[in-house]
Amino acid sequence: MSLNSGPNPGTARSEGERFWRRVFFVLSAAMAGYAMVQLGSGRLAGALGDVGLTCLMISLIPQFPFVRAIVVGARRHTSEQQLLRDLEQVRTQSPWAETASAAGWILLGASFVLRAFGVS
């Protein structure tokens, strides 16, 4: 699948979706790099938090259709069933996104706990 194809082969992504994906890709790469800097400096809690944020940003990359459905639904009063269908479509097309999101929240939480106990 090329970067310009949509979730289904043969469908083009909108300019907004391409922008969304690029921004979160670049931000996640930057956070991963900064996590390595943190780890190299001996700041374990900071590195865990940065890796957690990286995972969260990576998990947002395929979720553009769902986020768009929420925004459009707020303006057009889209039914809850339509939002649930869009969410299920995102889940089936990118099942790894939910796992990456959960890992991100766990790592971010671990970072906060370590910082609460004075680990930098």
Secondary structure, DSSP 8 states (H G I E B T S, - for coil): --TTB-SSTT-B--HHHHHHHHHHHHHHHHHHHHHHHHHHTT-HHHHHHHHHHHHHHHHHGGGHHHHHHHHHHHHHT--HHHHHHHHHHHHHH-THHHHHHHHHHHHHHHHHHHHHTT--
